[in-house]
């Protein structure tokens, strides 16, 4: 069985191979750090992010953002990889017939 790893920032950010493919997530949720940091990068405030995730506590959101700032390259790669994967899922396949 895969082992769950608690990352820095106390118990607020964890990585578990069984949840979100091992991406860092807010502990006890399936909310990836990349999602919280993506909203922040899009210009949302802490309050606006929390409005979108009312089940999260302020310390969980700030821990996710702190993790992002401390591991920016890792999370940026995840954001990019997931954005591209999402784009592929949403882009219709168009067949050109000559």
N, CA, C and O atoms as a GROMACS GRO file, in nm:
protein
  392
    1UNK      N    1   0.084  -0.118   0.000
    1UNK     CA    2   0.000   0.000   0.000
    1UNK      C    3   0.088   0.124   0.000
    1UNK      O    4   0.190   0.129   0.070
    2UNK      N    5   0.050   0.225  -0.077
    2UNK     CA    6   0.126   0.349  -0.086
    2UNK      C    7   0.120   0.421   0.048
    2UNK      O    8   0.020   0.414   0.120
    3UNK      N    9   0.227   0.491   0.080
    3UNK     CA   10   0.235   0.560   0.207
    3UNK      C   11   0.205   0.708   0.192
    3UNK      O   12   0.252   0.773   0.100
    4UNK      N   13   0.128   0.758   0.283
    4UNK     CA   14   0.093   0.901   0.287
    4UNK      C   15   0.210   0.978   0.347
    4UNK      O   16   0.269   0.934   0.446
    5UNK      N   17   0.242   1.091   0.289
    5UNK     CA   18   0.352   1.173   0.337
    5UNK      C   19   0.298   1.308   0.381
    5UNK      O   20   0.227   1.376   0.306
    6UNK      N   21   0.332   1.347   0.503
    6UNK     CA   22   0.295   1.481   0.551
    6UNK      C   23   0.408   1.574   0.512
    6UNK      O   24   0.524   1.551   0.547
    7UNK      N   25   0.375   1.678   0.439
    7UNK     CA   26   0.475   1.773   0.394
    7UNK      C   27   0.492   1.882   0.497
    7UNK      O   28   0.426   1.882   0.600
    8UNK      N   29   0.580   1.975   0.470
    8UNK     CA   30   0.598   2.089   0.560
    8UNK      C   31   0.465   2.159   0.587
    8UNK      O   32   0.364   2.126   0.526
    9UNK      N   33   0.467   2.252   0.676
    9UNK     CA   34   0.350   2.333   0.712
    9UNK      C   35   0.253   2.258   0.801
    9UNK      O   36   0.131   2.268   0.786
   10UNK      N   37   0.310   2.182   0.892
   10UNK     CA   38   0.226   2.112   0.988
   10UNK      C   39   0.138   2.008   0.922
   10UNK      O   40   0.183   1.936   0.834
   11UNK      N   41   0.018   2.002   0.964
   11UNK     CA   42  -0.076   1.903   0.914
   11UNK      C   43  -0.169   1.959   0.807
   11UNK      O   44  -0.266   1.893   0.771
   12UNK      N   45  -0.142   2.078   0.755
   12UNK     CA   46  -0.234   2.141   0.661
   12UNK      C   47  -0.213   2.101   0.515
   12UNK      O   48  -0.308   2.105   0.436
   13UNK      N   49  -0.092   2.062   0.479
   13UNK     CA   50  -0.063   2.022   0.342
   13UNK      C   51  -0.003   1.883   0.344
   13UNK      O   52   0.095   1.857   0.414
   14UNK      N   53  -0.063   1.793   0.267
   14UNK     CA   54  -0.015   1.655   0.263
   14UNK      C   55  -0.003   1.608   0.118
   14UNK      O   56  -0.057   1.668   0.025
   15UNK      N   57   0.071   1.499   0.103
   15UNK     CA   58   0.082   1.434  -0.027
   15UNK      C   59   0.055   1.286  -0.004
   15UNK      O   60   0.124   1.220   0.074
   16UNK      N   61  -0.046   1.234  -0.072
   16UNK     CA   62  -0.087   1.095  -0.058
   16UNK      C   63  -0.105   1.038  -0.199
   16UNK      O   64  -0.188   1.088  -0.275
   17UNK      N   65  -0.031   0.934  -0.235
   17UNK     CA   66  -0.042   0.877  -0.369
   17UNK      C   67  -0.184   0.833  -0.405
   17UNK      O   68  -0.217   0.817  -0.522
   18UNK      N   69  -0.267   0.812  -0.305
   18UNK     CA   70  -0.405   0.768  -0.327
   18UNK      C   71  -0.501   0.885  -0.353
   18UNK      O   72  -0.616   0.865  -0.391
   19UNK      N   73  -0.452   1.007  -0.331
   19UNK     CA   74  -0.537   1.126  -0.347
   19UNK      C   75  -0.472   1.220  -0.448
   19UNK      O   76  -0.358   1.263  -0.430
   20UNK      N   77  -0.545   1.251  -0.553
   20UNK     CA   78  -0.499   1.345  -0.656
   20UNK      C   79  -0.361   1.307  -0.712
   20UNK      O   80  -0.280   1.394  -0.743
   21UNK      N   81  -0.337   1.179  -0.723
   21UNK     CA   82  -0.211   1.132  -0.781
   21UNK      C   83  -0.087   1.170  -0.703
   21UNK      O   84   0.023   1.169  -0.758
   22UNK      N   85  -0.104   1.202  -0.577
   22UNK     CA   86   0.011   1.238  -0.495
   22UNK      C   87   0.044   1.385  -0.495
   22UNK      O   88   0.140   1.427  -0.430
   23UNK      N   89  -0.033   1.465  -0.567
   23UNK     CA   90  -0.010   1.610  -0.565
   23UNK      C   91  -0.035   1.664  -0.425
   23UNK      O   92  -0.122   1.613  -0.354
   24UNK      N   93   0.039   1.765  -0.384
   24UNK     CA   94   0.013   1.825  -0.253
   24UNK      C   95  -0.131   1.876  -0.246
   24UNK      O   96  -0.177   1.946  -0.336
   25UNK      N   97  -0.199   1.841  -0.140
   25UNK     CA   98  -0.338   1.881  -0.120
   25UNK      C   99  -0.356   1.938   0.020
   25UNK      O  100  -0.272   1.918   0.108
   26UNK      N  101  -0.467   2.008   0.038
   26UNK     CA  102  -0.505   2.053   0.171
   26UNK      C  103  -0.548   1.928   0.248
   26UNK      O  104  -0.634   1.853   0.202
   27UNK      N  105  -0.488   1.906   0.363
   27UNK     CA  106  -0.513   1.786   0.442
   27UNK      C  107  -0.662   1.765   0.468
   27UNK      O  108  -0.734   1.859   0.501
   28UNK      N  109  -0.706   1.641   0.453
   28UNK     CA  110  -0.845   1.606   0.480
   28UNK      C  111  -0.939   1.642   0.366
   28UNK      O  112  -1.061   1.629   0.381
   29UNK      N  113  -0.884   1.687   0.254
   29UNK     CA  114  -0.967   1.727   0.139
   29UNK      C  115  -0.904   1.670   0.011
   29UNK      O  116  -0.798   1.607   0.015
   30UNK      N  117  -0.970   1.693  -0.098
   30UNK     CA  118  -0.914   1.660  -0.229
   30UNK      C  119  -0.882   1.790  -0.305
   30UNK      O  120  -0.881   1.792  -0.428
   31UNK      N  121  -0.858   1.897  -0.231
   31UNK     CA  122  -0.829   2.027  -0.292
   31UNK      C  123  -0.677   2.039  -0.309
   31UNK      O  124  -0.605   2.053  -0.210
   32UNK      N  125  -0.629   2.034  -0.434
   32UNK     CA  126  -0.485   2.046  -0.456
   32UNK      C  127  -0.433   2.188  -0.430
   32UNK      O  128  -0.503   2.286  -0.451
   33UNK      N  129  -0.310   2.194  -0.383
   33UNK     CA  130  -0.244   2.324  -0.364
   33UNK      C  131  -0.244   2.401  -0.496
   33UNK      O  132  -0.258   2.523  -0.496
   34UNK      N  133  -0.228   2.331  -0.608
   34UNK     CA  134  -0.223   2.399  -0.739
   34UNK      C  135  -0.353   2.474  -0.768
   34UNK      O  136  -0.350   2.577  -0.836
   35UNK      N  137  -0.466   2.425  -0.718
   35UNK     CA  138  -0.594   2.492  -0.741
   35UNK      C  139  -0.602   2.620  -0.660
   35UNK      O  140  -0.640   2.725  -0.711
   36UNK      N  141  -0.566   2.611  -0.533
   36UNK     CA  142  -0.567   2.730  -0.446
   36UNK      C  143  -0.471   2.835  -0.503
   36UNK      O  144  -0.507   2.952  -0.515
   37UNK      N  145  -0.351   2.792  -0.538
   37UNK     CA  146  -0.253   2.889  -0.589
   37UNK      C  147  -0.294   2.941  -0.727
   37UNK      O  148  -0.264   3.056  -0.761
   38UNK      N  149  -0.361   2.860  -0.806
   38UNK     CA  150  -0.411   2.906  -0.936
   38UNK      C  151  -0.513   3.017  -0.921
   38UNK      O  152  -0.511   3.114  -0.996
   39UNK      N  153  -0.603   3.003  -0.824
   39UNK     CA  154  -0.702   3.109  -0.799
   39UNK      C  155  -0.633   3.236  -0.752
   39UNK      O  156  -0.668   3.346  -0.793
   40UNK      N  157  -0.533   3.219  -0.663
   40UNK     CA  158  -0.458   3.336  -0.615
   40UNK      C  159  -0.389   3.406  -0.731
   40UNK      O  160  -0.393   3.528  -0.742
   41UNK      N  161  -0.325   3.327  -0.819
   41UNK     CA  162  -0.257   3.385  -0.935
   41UNK      C  163  -0.354   3.455  -1.029
   41UNK      O  164  -0.316   3.549  -1.099
   42UNK      N  165  -0.478   3.411  -1.030
   42UNK     CA  166  -0.580   3.473  -1.114
   42UNK      C  167  -0.633   3.603  -1.055
   42UNK      O  168  -0.715   3.672  -1.116
   43UNK      N  169  -0.586   3.637  -0.934
   43UNK     CA  170  -0.623   3.765  -0.874
   43UNK      C  171  -0.724   3.756  -0.761
   43UNK      O  172  -0.768   3.859  -0.710
   44UNK      N  173  -0.762   3.634  -0.722
   44UNK     CA  174  -0.858   3.622  -0.612
   44UNK      C  175  -0.791   3.652  -0.479
   44UNK      O  176  -0.673   3.622  -0.459
   45UNK      N  177  -0.866   3.711  -0.389
   45UNK     CA  178  -0.817   3.737  -0.254
   45UNK      C  179  -0.838   3.611  -0.169
   45UNK      O  180  -0.905   3.517  -0.210
   46UNK      N  181  -0.779   3.612  -0.051
   46UNK     CA  182  -0.798   3.501   0.042
   46UNK      C  183  -0.946   3.481   0.071
   46UNK      O  184  -0.995   3.368   0.074
   47UNK      N  185  -1.017   3.590   0.094
   47UNK     CA  186  -1.161   3.580   0.123
   47UNK      C  187  -1.238   3.521   0.006
   47UNK      O  188  -1.329   3.440   0.025
   48UNK      N  189  -1.203   3.562  -0.116
   48UNK     CA  190  -1.272   3.510  -0.234
   48UNK      C  191  -1.245   3.360  -0.252
   48UNK      O  192  -1.335   3.284  -0.288
   49UNK      N  193  -1.121   3.319  -0.228
   49UNK     CA  194  -1.089   3.176  -0.237
   49UNK      C  195  -1.169   3.100  -0.132
   49UNK      O  196  -1.224   2.994  -0.161
   50UNK      N  197  -1.175   3.154  -0.013
   50UNK     CA  198  -1.250   3.087   0.094
   50UNK      C  199  -1.399   3.082   0.064
   50UNK      O  200  -1.466   2.987   0.103
   51UNK      N  201  -1.452   3.184  -0.004
   51UNK     CA  202  -1.593   3.181  -0.044
   51UNK      C  203  -1.618   3.064  -0.138
   51UNK      O  204  -1.725   3.002  -0.134
   52UNK      N  205  -1.520   3.033  -0.221
   52UNK     CA  206  -1.534   2.922  -0.314
   52UNK      C  207  -1.514   2.785  -0.249
   52UNK      O  208  -1.558   2.684  -0.303
   53UNK      N  209  -1.449   2.784  -0.136
   53UNK     CA  210  -1.423   2.660  -0.061
   53UNK      C  211  -1.461   2.682   0.085
   53UNK      O  212  -1.373   2.686   0.172
   54UNK      N  213  -1.590   2.696   0.113
   54UNK     CA  214  -1.632   2.732   0.250
   54UNK      C  215  -1.596   2.627   0.355
   54UNK      O  216  -1.599   2.656   0.474
   55UNK      N  217  -1.564   2.506   0.311
   55UNK     CA  218  -1.526   2.402   0.408
   55UNK      C  219  -1.382   2.416   0.455
   55UNK      O  220  -1.341   2.349   0.550
   56UNK      N  221  -1.304   2.503   0.390
   56UNK     CA  222  -1.164   2.524   0.430
   56UNK      C  223  -1.154   2.634   0.534
   56UNK      O  224  -1.230   2.731   0.533
   57UNK      N  225  -1.059   2.617   0.623
   57UNK     CA  226  -1.030   2.719   0.724
   57UNK      C  227  -0.923   2.814   0.670
   57UNK      O  228  -0.846   2.776   0.581
   58UNK      N  229  -0.918   2.937   0.722
   58UNK     CA  230  -0.816   3.031   0.673
   58UNK      C  231  -0.674   2.976   0.682
   58UNK      O  232  -0.594   2.999   0.592
   59UNK      N  233  -0.643   2.904   0.789
   59UNK     CA  234  -0.508   2.851   0.804
   59UNK      C  235  -0.476   2.744   0.698
   59UNK      O  236  -0.360   2.726   0.662
   60UNK      N  237  -0.579   2.674   0.649
   60UNK     CA  238  -0.556   2.576   0.544
   60UNK      C  239  -0.523   2.644   0.412
   60UNK      O  240  -0.433   2.602   0.339
   61UNK      N  241  -0.597   2.751   0.381
   61UNK     CA  242  -0.573   2.824   0.256
   61UNK      C  243  -0.437   2.893   0.262
   61UNK      O  244  -0.362   2.889   0.164
   62UNK      N  245  -0.404   2.956   0.373
   62UNK     CA  246  -0.274   3.023   0.382
   62UNK      C  247  -0.160   2.922   0.381
   62UNK      O  248  -0.053   2.951   0.328
   63UNK      N  249  -0.181   2.804   0.438
   63UNK     CA  250  -0.078   2.699   0.431
   63UNK      C  251  -0.057   2.654   0.287
   63UNK      O  252   0.056   2.631   0.245
   64UNK      N  253  -0.166   2.640   0.212
   64UNK     CA  254  -0.154   2.601   0.072
   64UNK      C  255  -0.076   2.707  -0.007
   64UNK      O  256   0.009   2.673  -0.088
   65UNK      N  257  -0.106   2.833   0.018
   65UNK     CA  258  -0.034   2.941  -0.051
   65UNK      C  259   0.112   2.947  -0.007
   65UNK      O  260   0.200   2.971  -0.089
   66UNK      N  261   0.137   2.925   0.120
   66UNK     CA  262   0.275   2.923   0.168
   66UNK      C  263   0.351   2.808   0.103
   66UNK      O  264   0.466   2.825   0.062
   67UNK      N  265   0.287   2.694   0.092
   67UNK     CA  266   0.351   2.580   0.025
   67UNK      C  267   0.384   2.618  -0.120
   67UNK      O  268   0.492   2.586  -0.170
   68UNK      N  269   0.290   2.684  -0.186
   68UNK     CA  270   0.314   2.729  -0.323
   68UNK      C  271   0.437   2.820  -0.330
   68UNK      O  272   0.524   2.800  -0.414
   69UNK      N  273   0.444   2.919  -0.242
   69UNK     CA  274   0.557   3.012  -0.245
   69UNK      C  275   0.690   2.943  -0.216
   69UNK      O  276   0.793   2.980  -0.272
   70UNK      N  277   0.687   2.843  -0.130
   70UNK     CA  278   0.810   2.770  -0.096
   70UNK      C  279   0.848   2.667  -0.201
   70UNK      O  280   0.963   2.622  -0.206
   71UNK      N  281   0.753   2.629  -0.286
   71UNK     CA  282   0.775   2.524  -0.385
   71UNK      C  283   0.719   2.566  -0.520
   71UNK      O  284   0.656   2.487  -0.591
   72UNK      N  285   0.745   2.691  -0.555
   72UNK     CA  286   0.683   2.752  -0.673
   72UNK      C  287   0.707   2.672  -0.801
   72UNK      O  288   0.614   2.650  -0.878
   73UNK      N  289   0.829   2.628  -0.825
   73UNK     CA  290   0.859   2.555  -0.949
   73UNK      C  291   0.777   2.427  -0.960
   73UNK      O  292   0.721   2.396  -1.065
   74UNK      N  293   0.771   2.352  -0.851
   74UNK     CA  294   0.694   2.227  -0.848
   74UNK      C  295   0.546   2.253  -0.880
   74UNK      O  296   0.487   2.185  -0.963
   75UNK      N  297   0.488   2.350  -0.812
   75UNK     CA  298   0.345   2.377  -0.828
   75UNK      C  299   0.317   2.439  -0.965
   75UNK      O  300   0.214   2.410  -1.026
   76UNK      N  301   0.407   2.524  -1.015
   76UNK     CA  302   0.389   2.580  -1.149
   76UNK      C  303   0.388   2.469  -1.254
   76UNK      O  304   0.309   2.474  -1.349
   77UNK      N  305   0.475   2.369  -1.238
   77UNK     CA  306   0.474   2.255  -1.331
   77UNK      C  307   0.341   2.182  -1.324
   77UNK      O  308   0.286   2.142  -1.427
   78UNK      N  309   0.288   2.164  -1.204
   78UNK     CA  310   0.158   2.097  -1.189
   78UNK      C  311   0.046   2.181  -1.252
   78UNK      O  312  -0.042   2.127  -1.319
   79UNK      N  313   0.050   2.311  -1.230
   79UNK     CA  314  -0.052   2.398  -1.288
   79UNK      C  315  -0.048   2.387  -1.441
   79UNK      O  316  -0.151   2.371  -1.506
   80UNK      N  317   0.072   2.395  -1.497
   80UNK     CA  318   0.088   2.388  -1.642
   80UNK      C  319   0.042   2.252  -1.695
   80UNK      O  320  -0.032   2.246  -1.794
   81UNK      N  321   0.084   2.145  -1.632
   81UNK     CA  322   0.047   2.011  -1.678
   81UNK      C  323  -0.103   1.990  -1.670
   81UNK      O  324  -0.163   1.931  -1.761
   82UNK      N  325  -0.164   2.036  -1.564
   82UNK     CA  326  -0.308   2.017  -1.548
   82UNK      C  327  -0.387   2.110  -1.637
   82UNK      O  328  -0.496   2.074  -1.682
   83UNK      N  329  -0.336   2.229  -1.664
   83UNK     CA  330  -0.403   2.320  -1.757
   83UNK      C  331  -0.404   2.261  -1.897
   83UNK      O  332  -0.506   2.266  -1.966
   84UNK      N  333  -0.292   2.205  -1.938
   84UNK     CA  334  -0.283   2.144  -2.070
   84UNK      C  335  -0.375   2.022  -2.080
   84UNK      O  336  -0.442   2.003  -2.181
   85UNK      N  337  -0.377   1.940  -1.975
   85UNK     CA  338  -0.464   1.823  -1.975
   85UNK      C  339  -0.611   1.866  -1.980
   85UNK      O  340  -0.691   1.805  -2.051
   86UNK      N  341  -0.646   1.970  -1.905
   86UNK     CA  342  -0.783   2.021  -1.905
   86UNK      C  343  -0.820   2.076  -2.042
   86UNK      O  344  -0.930   2.053  -2.091
   87UNK      N  345  -0.727   2.148  -2.105
   87UNK     CA  346  -0.750   2.203  -2.238
   87UNK      C  347  -0.778   2.090  -2.337
   87UNK      O  348  -0.868   2.100  -2.420
   88UNK      N  349  -0.700   1.982  -2.328
   88UNK     CA  350  -0.720   1.869  -2.419
   88UNK      C  351  -0.858   1.807  -2.399
   88UNK      O  352  -0.924   1.767  -2.496
   89UNK      N  353  -0.903   1.798  -2.275
   89UNK     CA  354  -1.034   1.738  -2.248
   89UNK      C  355  -1.147   1.826  -2.300
   89UNK      O  356  -1.251   1.775  -2.341
   90UNK      N  357  -1.127   1.957  -2.300
   90UNK     CA  358  -1.233   2.049  -2.340
   90UNK      C  359  -1.232   2.083  -2.488
   90UNK      O  360  -1.332   2.133  -2.540
   91UNK      N  361  -1.121   2.056  -2.555
   91UNK     CA  362  -1.111   2.091  -2.696
   91UNK      C  363  -1.170   1.980  -2.781
   91UNK      O  364  -1.124   1.866  -2.774
   92UNK      N  365  -1.271   2.013  -2.862
   92UNK     CA  366  -1.331   1.910  -2.945
   92UNK      C  367  -1.235   1.863  -3.054
   92UNK      O  368  -1.156   1.940  -3.108
   93UNK      N  369  -1.245   1.738  -3.084
   93UNK     CA  370  -1.164   1.683  -3.192
   93UNK      C  371  -1.235   1.717  -3.323
   93UNK      O  372  -1.352   1.683  -3.342
   94UNK      N  373  -1.164   1.783  -3.410
   94UNK     CA  374  -1.222   1.825  -3.537
   94UNK      C  375  -1.149   1.750  -3.649
   94UNK      O  376  -1.027   1.756  -3.660
   95UNK      N  377  -1.224   1.683  -3.728
   95UNK     CA  378  -1.163   1.610  -3.840
   95UNK      C  379  -1.183   1.693  -3.966
   95UNK      O  380  -1.295   1.732  -4.000
   96UNK      N  381  -1.074   1.719  -4.034
   96UNK     CA  382  -1.080   1.796  -4.158
   96UNK      C  383  -1.087   1.697  -4.274
   96UNK      O  384  -1.000   1.612  -4.290
   97UNK      N  385  -1.189   1.710  -4.353
   97UNK     CA  386  -1.208   1.624  -4.470
   97UNK      C  387  -1.178   1.707  -4.594
   97UNK      O  388  -1.239   1.810  -4.617
   98UNK      N  389  -1.082   1.659  -4.671
   98UNK     CA  390  -1.045   1.735  -4.791
   98UNK      C  391  -1.127   1.692  -4.909
   98UNK      O  392  -1.110   1.745  -5.019
   0.00000   0.00000   0.00000
